[in-house]
Amino acid sequence: MDCTDAGAPGEFLLVARRNNSLSSAGRALVFASLVILCFAISVAFAFHGAWLVLPFAGAEMLVLFVAFRCIERHAGDFESIAIKGDRVLLERWETGRASRFEFNRFWAQVVVHRSAPGHVTLALRSHGREVEFGRHLTEEQRGVLASTLSRQLRSGG
């Protein structure tokens, strides 16, 4: 979570990104090493007469490929909230699609939903429209963001 005070009174910017522990190249390297290791073990078992290990190893690598592909598709996802003057902009980038929501600062409210113990979701609400945000934040970060964003909305600029 990158949160910056934009310097000018009444301006605020927050960018929340997914926690990607590996780069694209790192994920490719890990996947390739797992394929090589699994293939080597499978060939050794097949050489000793357990040839049925090969198709199961292939299926396992296919499932792993799908999982890595899904992770790669979402690697660049992020959300940003910007307050500038009397506007609140919420931008979301998910799997290559961008969506943008704009609210009036003086009508926007931060809504905290507690669906289960320890599970908090945040939303911006204005004029009957509610947009959820904070998917890439931890529960603690959501709590801090809710109070910070509420304070920024009230300060009015």
Secondary structure, 3 states (H helix, E strand, C coil): CEEEECCCCCCEEEEEECCCCCCHHHHHHHHHHHHHHHHHHHHHHHHCCCCCHHHHHHHHHHHHHHHHHHHHHCCCCEEEEEEECCEEEEEEEECCEEEEEEEECCCCEEEEEEEECCEEEEEEEECCEEEEECCCCCHHHHHHHHHHHHHHHHHCC
